[in-house]
Amino acid sequence: MDRKLFMDEIAFNEIRPNLLGSVWCENHYIDSNRIVEGSKTDIKQYPYNAFCKLQTDDGAVMTCGGAIISKNYILTAAHCLDNVTTAIVRIGSTYKTNGGYVYKSTSIYQHPRYRSGKFDYDIGLIVIDEGMDINGKTTDTIPVERSSSKPEAGNMVTITGWGTTKENAKESVEELRVGEVEVQNRTYCEETNPGITKRMFCAGGDGVDTCQGDSGGPAVGPSHTLVGVTSNGIGCGREGQPGVYTRTSAFEIRLFISLLTRG
C-alpha cells in the first residue's frame, strides 16, 4: 500500500495568499502514517525537510514529505504527485502549519516509467522557479547519493516526516518527527515485500517506521546523503514488516534527477 499519502482536512483554498511563494511536502498512501516509534525533533537538525500540500485535479488535498536538493527542486515520491495540479511547500519550520517559508510549485514531474498504483520508479520532482530561501540553518539542501552502490544491509538510515504515529490514525502530527531504521538484506526484503524491485530497498521491521503522511520524505544514510525516498509498505510499524524506499542511487533514478536538474 501507498502508506504515506494522507488526506488533508484543511481546504486548499484556506491557504493564505501571503504563504504562496514557499512550498510544503508530506505525502504517503491513505493507510500510511507519520514516523512510528520516533521522536519529536527540530528543523535545524534536519533542515532539508519540506512539507507538501498537494491539490489534485478533482480538488482533493493530500500531504507528503519531500527533500530539498537545490534551491529550485524538491525530491518526493511519484505517487504523491498522482493527478496533482498544484503543490504548496513549507520549508524551514518544525511545524507543518506555521513558520518558515512557503512556495507554490511552478511545475511537477513524475518519473516517465512510473505507473499509478505501482511503486517502481516511485520518484518525482517539485519545481520552484523563483528559488527557495536556503539559509544553511533552518533550510538547507541534502546531496543525493550519486554512486551506483546500494544501501548496505546493517547500515542505519534516518527517516523524518510529519505523518501519523500509528496505523490508520485520523490525524498526522504537527511537529517534525525523526527515527532510525536498519537497512535489511535483499532476501529479507523480497520475502516481506513481494514485488520489490532493484530500484527499491527496505529498512526497519522492528517497530520504527514511516506511515501515512510520510510518503516522499527523505531517508538519509551515514554519509549524510539522500539514499532513499519513502515509498510504501504493509501497515505501519508492524514487527517483521520493513518499510520500502525508492533507491536514489539506482541508475534510472539518478538519470531522471540529473536530466531535470542539470543547468
N, C-alpha and C positions, 0 to 999 in steps of 0.2 A: 504494500500500500504506500501511497504517497503520504508518508507520515508527517509531513511538515507543513502542509497548507492549512491555513486557519481562516475561517470566515470572520470578517471584522464586523462588529456590531455598530460601529460609528459610520454613518452615511458618508460617502466620498465627498459630497458637496458641503460637508461640515468643516472641511479643511480650510482654515483661514487663508485668504489670498496672500497675506504677507508671509506665509510659510512657503509659498511656491518659490522655488529658487534653490531648494535643498531637497534631498530625497531620502526616504526611509525604505529598508528592505528586510522582510522576515517572512519566508514562505515555506510551507510544508503541506502534506496531504491532510485532508479533512480529519482523518483519525490519527494524526501525529500530535507532538506536543513540544513543550519547551524543554530545557535541559533537566532531565530527571536525575535526582540524587546529586545535583550540582550545588553551587552556592552563589550568592549574590556577589557581584564584582563591580568595579568602576571602569568607565570607558577609557580612562587614562592608562589602564593596564592592557587594554585590547582596542586601541583607537582605530583599527582598520574595520571595525564592525559598522554595518549600515542596517537600518530598519526600513523595510519597504512596504508601502501600501500600494496595492495593485488593483486597478479597476479593469474589469473585463468588458467585452463588447455588449453584454447583456445587463450591465450596470452593477453586477456583484462586486464586492470588495473583499480581497483577501490580503493576508500579510505573510511576508517571508523575510529571511535574513539575506545578507549579502556581504561581500568583502570588497573594500576599496583597493583597487590595484593600480590606479593612477588618478589624477585629478579629474579625468573625464569618464572613467569607467568603473562600474561596479559589477563584479562577477557574482552570479547567482545560479540557481538551478533552472534548467529549461522548463521543467514542469510548473514552476512558479509563474511562468510567463504565458501559459496556455491562454489564448484568446484575450490577452491583456492589451489594452489600448494606451493606458497611461500608468506611469509609476511615480509615486511621490516618495522621496527618500529622505530619511533623517539620519544625519551623521553627527558625531561629536557630543553625544549625550548618553548618559547611563540610562535615561528614561525614554520610553518609546513615544510618549505623548507631549513632551515639552523639552525645551533647551536645544542647544546645538544649532545646526544649520539644516534647512530643508530645501530640497531641489526637485524640480519637475523634469521628468525624462524628456530627452529630445528624440530618441529612438530606442528601440528594443530589438534584440536579436536572440534567436534560439539556434542551437547547432543544426545545420541543414539535415543531418541524419537522425535527429531526434524525432520520435513519433509519440504523440499524445497517448497516455495510458501505459506507455513503456518507460523504462528508466535508463536504457542505453543512450549514450551521448547526452546525458542529462546536464547540460551546461548552457548558460545564457549570459548575455551582457545587457546592462542598462547603461545608456549613453547620456552624459550630461555635457552638452556642448559648451556651456558657459564656464565650466570648470568649477570644481568644488574647492572650498577653503581648506587647504591642508596645512595645519599649523605645527605638526610634529608633536603635539601634546594630547589634545582630545581627538584630533583627527590625523590619521596617517595612512600611508599605503602599506600593503603587505606584498612582498615579492612572490610571484607564482613559481612553484617548483618547475625548473626548466629541463632538468636532466630526464632521461628516459627511465630512470630507476623507479621501482615500485616501493611504496612504504614497506619497511621491513617488519615482519612479524615480531612482536615483543616490544616494538617502539611505542611510546605514548604520544598521542596527539591531543591537542587542546581544542575543545568544541565550545562555542559560545552562541547565545541566542536569547530571544525574548519569548520563546514558545511556552507551552504549558508544562507543568511539572508532573503530570500523571496522565496516563492513557485515557482518552475520551473526556478530558476535562472541558468545562464550558468556557473558561476564560484563560487567556495567556497572561504572563507576568508583565508587570510594568517596568521592572528593573532588569538590566542585563545579567545573565547568569553564565557560569562557566563550569566546565567539568573536564576530566581527563579520561580517555578511553584507550585501551590497548589494541593495537593492530593485530588481527588474527591471521593465521596461515590460510593459504588458498583453499586447501582441502576442507577446512572447517567452514570457511565462508560459503563454499558451494553446497555443503551439507545442510547448512542452516538457512540459506537464501537461494533456492533454486532460481536459475535464470540470471545469476550474477555473471557479468562479462569481464573481459580483460581491461575494460575501461572503468572498473569499479574496484574498491577494496572494502572490507568490512572491519569494524572495530567495536569493542565493547562486549557486552554479553554478561556483565557482572552486576547489572543494575543501573550503572551510569549510562545515559543515553540522550539522544536528541528526541524531540517529539513534535506535536502539532505546533506550527508556527516557527519551527527552526529550519525548515527547508531552505536551501540556498545559502545557509550560513557557512562560515569558514571552519575548516579542520586544519590546524597548524601543527607542523612537525617540529622535532627537536632543534632543527637548524633555523627556526623561525621563518619558514617558507610555507606558502599555502599548498598543502599536499592534497586537499580534498574539499569537496563541496557537499554539504548534507543533502542526501537524495531520498532514500526510502528505507523501509524496514518493516518487520512484523511486530505490531504493537509498539509499546514504549517502555524501555527499562525491564523487559522480561528477562529472567535468568536464562542464560544459554542462547539468547537471541540477539546477536550483534546488529548494530545499525550498518547501513550501506551508504557509501560515499562515492561520488564521482572522482576518479583519479586524475588530477590536473597534469600529471606527468605523462599520461597516455598520449601517443603521437597525434592522434586525431583531435584530441582536446587542445593540446599545445598549438597545433596548426590553426585551429579555429580562433583562439585567442590572439595569436600573432598576426594573422591576416586582418583582423578587425581593429587591432590597436596600433599597428605599425604607423609610423609617421606622426 
